[in-house]
Amino acid sequence: MDVAPIQVSSETPLNSAFDLFKRLGLRYILAADQGHLVGIVTKKDMLHHIAVTYHHKGRPQQQQPYPR
């Protein structure tokens, strides 16, 4: 890990986090809420989310119900 990792608020929009990955060439970002670590977002996580959520020219994919 970096000695000074990039930290964002847990309320930071995903598009802002994505911009950080692109502009700074980051591999991960720490998410914090009032100074407490609440999560780590990796570049791989972000790309997977985009691939699963958006397809066919950026339209959101419809959620499939869980089988019972």
Disulfide bonds with the S-S distance in Angstrom:
none
